[in-house]
Amino acid sequence: MSPHLEYSLHGYPGNPGLAFVNGLGGLKETWVHQVRRFARDFHVLTYNQRGAGASRVADGDCTMRDFAADLLHLMDRAGMASASVVGISFGGRVVQELLLASPQRVDRAVLVACSCGGRHQVLGDSRAVGCLRRAHELGAREWLECVIPAMFGASFRRERAALLPRLAQYWSMRPQDPLGLTCQWRAHDAFDSWDRLPRINVPTLIVHGRDDTLVPPANARILADRIPGARVVLLPHAGHAPNTEVPRAFNRVLGAFLVERPGGS
């Protein structure tokens, strides 16, 4: 049985389904720029994964299959027989698991700033990862000095310098549930899709920020080389959160892919 999951639906239910899947510890509000753009043409699902926000987690023993099953459960509740699915970072791993377990439920897949996990992934900023593993206890200074430089590219940090201390303060005042964090990290660390990726037969786009130091962009090419027919778009001036850092460019790439005819024409 799926846990209680906090979710939102936007747009007309008769439109094609489009689901956005958060990164580790992320909240559904992360996709605000995408909801505003795509709710006109799609029935959009955003949600908080188990252990994040008001979504519940029973214990810390979770697998990526559990997170993929949660997404299917919400698609069922929303009446989506199938949907295009966009996942960022940890959410991209959830989408990979969904593609492998229930490909008939996915129209198109977009993997953002993620990797295949396991020994074939290219690891990023180890200090930032260490901080994120104890995100429930970080103060504003650690968010600002340890996490934010790895989360956002240099261009965003320079242009939005005044925002960053406020963002760090906001995150520190809303600590994540330690049990939920444990659940997500266990699923994250156990995930390895490299051997299974050639089985994916759904149109797949891989989007990565060129300046991502948390999950280096070399991971995008690894995924593309393993997934039949997958394509890569590297977004300049973007780090680990291109949907937030360069939303117009991100939405333009996403929109073109979602309406693309079979065969890429």
Buried (B, 14 or more C-beta within 10 A) or exposed (E): EBBEBBBEBBBEEEBBBBBBBBBBBBBBEBBEBBBEBBBEBBBBBBBBBBBBBEBBBEEBEBBBBBBBBBBBBBBEEBEBEBBBBBBBBBBBBBBBBBBBBBBEBBBBBBBBBBBBBEEBBBEBBEEBBEBBBEBBEBEBEBBBEBBBBBBBBEBBBEEBEEBBBEBBBEBBEEEBBBBBBBBBBBBBEEBBBBEBBEEBEBBBBBBBBBBBBBBBBEBBBBBBEBBEEBBBBBBEBBBBBBBBBBBEBBBBBBBEBBEEEEEEE
